Amino acid sequence: MVNIYKPENKTLPLIPLRGISIFPHMVIHFDVGREKSIEALEQSMIDDSLILLCTQINPKVDEPDKNDFYQVGTVAKVKQMLKLPGGSIRVLVEGISRGRIIDVNQEEPYFEVEIEDMIYDPEELEPNQDLEAAMRLVVEDLEEYISLNTKVSSEVLVSISDIDDPGRLADVISSYIFLKQEDNQKILEAFDFYERLEVLHGILQKEIELLKIEDKINQRVKKQINKVQKEYYLKEQLKAIQKELGEEDELSEDIEEYKEKIEKIKMPKEVKEKALKEIDRLTKMSPHSAEVGVIRTYLDWLVELPWNKETKEKVDIKKAREILDEDHYGLEDVKERILEFIAIRKLTNSMKGPILCLVGPPGVGKTSIAKSIARSLNRNFVRMSLGGVRDEAEIRGHRRTYVGSMPGRIISSIKKAGSKNPLFLFDEIDKLSSDFRGDPASALLEVLDPEQNTTFTDHFLDVPFDLSKVFFITTANTTSSIPAPLLDRMEVIRVSGYTDEEKLQISLRYLLPKQMKEHGLKNEQVIISQSAIKSIINYYTREAGVRNLERNIANICRKAAKRVVEENLSTVRINAGNLENYLGSKKYRFDEVEAKNQIGVANGLAWTAVGGETLSIEVTTMKGTGKIQLTGKLGDVMKESAMAGISYIRANSSMLNIEEDFYKEMDIHIHVPEGAIPKDGPSAGITIATAVISALSNTPIYRDLAMTGEITLRGRVLPVGGIKEKVLAAHRMGIKKVLLPNDNGKDLDEIPDRVKKKMEFVLVKRMDEVLKHALVKKEDINEDH
């Protein structure tokens, strides 16, 4: 130990410093604001400008006592004082020597302490090899420290190069480097020069090590990122720090989780390879890269799809029949076809089968039939509505190059189903459209082809998914708007409208109990008679299905529930007589047969998307120049059909007992009532021709007869569609006799027996046969009058 100190006892005022340490030979300024410190400063100026500066142990303490500061500080000389606004003082001091507190003389109004001032004369210091070596080490440490820490100027080395005093060297170096308060105090309390240099060397070595690690982190970060990306840079620094500390990041945990899931799932080999390739890409990426989110989304879809999950199919034809009968009344042909399909499935145990397309007017139960099939086969049910879909990506998905891309609705629905063999319903397939984004109908060709859909490839997944075990069912109101290639892949099952009797039974068995339950009504509280339901069917709904019928029953239940609560009634009875009190006045005029046979008025039959309709076609003639006028918002095909009928009449006028030059002297006006409703199609051809012949020959037409069929110029009667719906409309009107094209005879098998028993059907091949049955005979005219 080298000791050349000549200690002197002094009494000095003391200022506790917060957050800073002052060494001998150091010039520094700081602000004094506390009352005690200002008093101590003023006392110092009165005496000899000397003051003791000690660092507070805890800088947060506002009012320190004698135990709150270190016992070794620096004796300093006050060089300058400057009063600042607010009462505080900025003071410039120069450190002179170390001072060790012997005793605290007073704490108020300022700290006054008795100290041992550690003074020495540098010239008395004898040469010492240990000190020389220690000084060299510390200077070398400083050089390395400055090379790693850009905040310290290299000029510091010049300022210390002439210092021979080891104690002063340590103090000056300590004043230039940035150390913790505890480290500064250790150096301050090291009175022995060698010990002081040794402490400083240890602290510098530790700081140098930390700076090297910081530099290493910075170098790693700089290699990975662009300097301009400030936010990215900070995140990368954090990552590098975590790596240095040995902390695992979140991404590696996710990667392990994906690998475990892929091993558990029995994926096809091609899909597994693709998934592992994406995981490999993920491991090489920065966790904050934009591509990471895309790959994660992709892997989530791959692991969540039911590659090997299936529901066990129960093929029990008796159970299936019970479920279909339980859920639906009527529709015998549809049920039989579905049961045939289920029977074949049981015999062959084959998963492949036809794609069924249920075609029929709205509200007849197409969607609910599909649900019943799913229930009878124990398959999960998923439904996708195609109404208004015009983007091909809805079916096949978007490629992953697009921002926010997702799989198409086929794959999304399969994921939702949770099994690879659900019953998949494409609703409203006839409402598909296309635009500049592609044709969805073309995209469905692969999906609905059992030979191709084993390798259906979604654009997002970019790997094949087997759809061959999916049971596809589609629904449509008409097949006319379904593209031919798509229609060719499906087996069409016609779901025609219900007869009035069937609607009555559906109301009593299904709709009424369902609505009573939904409205919280008991059977004895509301009693709706059969006559009331028949009146709803005839006068308040005009549809092939039962949707509006159910809506009207719900309306009655609401009003009845209100009466039960408001009037405290035990029973509300509704019949045909008081029905208007609940549903208002009748919405539809029930088409009824005219009271008398009329000249120029023929009953035609039409098919619409909501079922069959009767058309009363009227023709009147007047003297004129041979003009033909057609009104009633008729389409081009219907107009052309009328013109073909007129040409037939002109060509056969003599046979029809009509004046040959009628087309020169008579104007003919053909009108189809309900003029606001568009009408089109060739099936009114024979009806228009019969009405014109009746008007020109002044011969009435039987009032209880209706007809449908296309006419040619030669008078042949060609077949038309929608026979069942048309016949049901005629039955509803009260028609007794229906004329049908001969080639439509096969369609009579679809007509319910109870309807066939009440009507007479005549199959005609030519127009003369139509007139034979339609025009009233002379003897009947006399009877009529």
C-alpha positions, 0 to 999 in steps of 0.5 A: 500500500502506498500512503503519502497522505498528510490528513488535515482535520477541517470543519466544512459545510456539506451539500448532498448530491443527487445522481452525480459523483464528483472527483478531485481535479474535476471541474463541473457545474450543477444546480442547487435548489434545496434550502439546506444546500443553498444555506451550506453554499452561502456559508462556504462563500463566507468562509474560504469557498471550500465545501464537501460534496457527498453523493446521496445513497438514494437520489429519490430522498428529498430531505436527507439526514446524516445516514442518507449520504456516503461518508467519503466525498470530495472537498471542492472549491466554489468557483462561481455562482449564478442565481436562476429564476425560481430561487435555485443557484447554478454553481461551478466547482473544482474538486480538490481532494478526498474528504472522509467524514469524522463527525456531523456537527449540525444538520440545521440550518445546513449540514456541517461536518468535521472531516479528514482532508486527505491531502498529499504532495505528488512530488513525494511519490517514489517510483514504483513498478506496480503502480507503473504497470497498473497505470499502463493497464488503466490507460490501455483500458481507456483506449479500448473503452473509447474505441468501443464507446463513441460517446467519449471523445478520443481527445481524452487520451491527449489530456491524460498523457502527461499525468504522472500522478497515479491517484490523479490519473485514476480520478481524471479517467473516472470523471470522463467515463460513464459509470454507475453511482456505486462504481464511482463511490468505490473509486472515491473510497479507494485511498490507496493509489494501487487499490484505486487503479485496480478497482478502476481496471476491474470496472473498465474491463466489465464495461468493455465486455458489455460494450463488446456484447452491445457491438456484437448485437449491433453488428448482427442486427445491421447485417439483417436489416436496412438502416432506414427501417427504424421500427424494424431495427428496434424489433431486431435489436430486441430479438438479438438481445433475447438471443444473447440472453438465451430466451426462446422466441414465440415463432419457434414454439409455433413451428414445433406446434405445427410440426406436431399437428402435421404428424398427427393428421393423416394427410396425403403425401403431397400435402404433407410435403407441401406443409413441411416445405412451408414450415421450413420457409417459416424457420428461415424468416424473421418473426416480424416479416409480412410473409410470416402471417401469410404462411401461418394462415396457410398452415392453419388451413392445412392442419384444420381441414378434415383430410381423414375425418369422416362420419360413419354413414348409416344406410337404413332405407326404412329409417330414411323413409320414416325421416322423409315422411316425418319431415315432408307430406306428399312429394312421393316421386321425389322420396322414391328417387331418393330412397332408390339412391340410398338403396343403391348406396347400400348394395354397392357400398360405393361413395360415388353417385349422381349429383342430384338437382332438385328443381321446383318453384319456391317454398316447396321444400327443396332445401328441407329435403336436402336436410332430411337426406343428410339426417337419414344418412347421418352426414353433416350438412353444409349449405352454400347459396349461389344466388348472385355469386359472380366471382370465380374466386368464391368457388376456387379461392384467391391465390396467396399472392393477393393481400388477405387471400382466403380459400374458396367457399367450397373448402371453407364449407368443408372445414366448417362441416368437420368431415370429408363426407358431408352432404353439401347443398348448392342452393339456387344454382340457377341464380349464378351469374358471371362478370369480368372476375370469371364464371363461377358456373365453369368453376363448379364443373370440376366440383360436380363431376365425380370423375374429376373432383377427387383432385379438386385444387383450391387456388389458395391451398394449391394442393388437391382435396378429395371431394369424391366422398361429398354428397352434392345436392343442388336446388333451382327454380328452373333449369333454363338458366343453368349452363348446359355443361353444368346441367349435364353433370346433374340428375334432375328431380322435379319437385312440383307444386302442391295441390290444395289438398296437400297444402291443407294437410301440410298446414294441419300437420306441420305449419299450424303446430309449428307456428302455435309452438313458436307463438307460445299458444296451446292447442285449446287456446287457438282453433283454426278450422279447415275452412279457414285454411282452405280460404287462406290457400284460395284467397290469400296465397297464390303460390306452388309452395307453402311459404306464404301460407305459413306466413299467413298462419303466423299472422293469425297466430300473432293476432290470436295471441294478442286477443288471448292476452288482451281480452283474457280469452280462453279460446279463439276460434277462426273460420272462413267467416271471420278470417277477414278480421285477422288477415284483412280483405281477400288479396286474390280473386279466385279464378272461377269458371265463367257463368256462361259460355263466351265468344272469343274467350278461351281458358289457357294454362301457363307455367311460372316460377311459382307454379301454374296459372290460368290465363283467360285469353280474350279476342274481339273483332271489329270492322277495319283494315286488317290490323292485328293488335296484341296487348297484355305485356306479351313476350316476343315468343308469345306474339310470334305464336299468335301470328302463327295462329292467325296464319293458320286461320287464313290458310284454312278459312274455308274449312273453318267457315270464316270469310276469306277476306277477314284479314282485309276487312276486320281488325283483331285485338288479342288481349291477355288480362293482368296486363302488368304481368309479363307473359311469354312462351309458345304454350298459349298458341292453340288457346289464342288460335281457338279464341280468334276462330271463336270470335271470327266464327261467332261461336262460343267456347266451352267455359269449363274447358282449358287448353295448352299447346304450341301451334304450327302453321300446318295446325299441328299441336306440339308438346309444352312443359309444366303440365303438372303445374298447369293441370293443378291450376286448372283444377283450382279454377274448377275446370272439368276438361283439359286439352293437352298435346298428344306428346304430353300424355306421359306427363299425366302420370305425375298428376295426383290421382285425386285430381285425375278423377275430377277432370277429363283429359283429351290428348290432341295432335291437330288444331281441328281436334282442338276446335272439335272439343273447344267450340260449342256445338250448335245444339249446345248453343241453343240449349245455352240460350 
